[in-house]
Amino acid sequence: MPIAVDIDVMLAKRKMSVGELAERVGITPANLAVLKNGRAKAVRFSTLAALCEVLECQPGDLLRWEETEEAEEASGSTAGSTVA
């Protein structure tokens, strides 16, 4: 998936467990695991806001876009290619 979730990074920086974060945000540990492992199809802004509030961070600290090979091919990118 082109959206990477970095909740683990922020949890480590804040020395917080998944269980504690889930409790403080008000979601189940199972739902947090789905989000944390990149299996979520969507996230509510209210949940994202609560995560940011508890972790004292910005949405960009938790989510980032990664270009996929398909996107590179569609855009005609030659990054990483060797030209003879």
Number of C-alpha atoms within 10 A of each C-alpha: 11 12 12 15 20 17 23 15 12 16 15 10 10 12 8 13 12 17 15 12 20 18 13 14 20 13 14 13 15 12 13 22 16 12 18 17 14 18 12 13 8 8 9 8 10 10 14 15 16 17 22 19 14 13 20 13 13 13 14 11 15 19 15 13 11 11 11 12 11 9 12 12 10 9 9 9 11 10 7 6 7 6 5 3
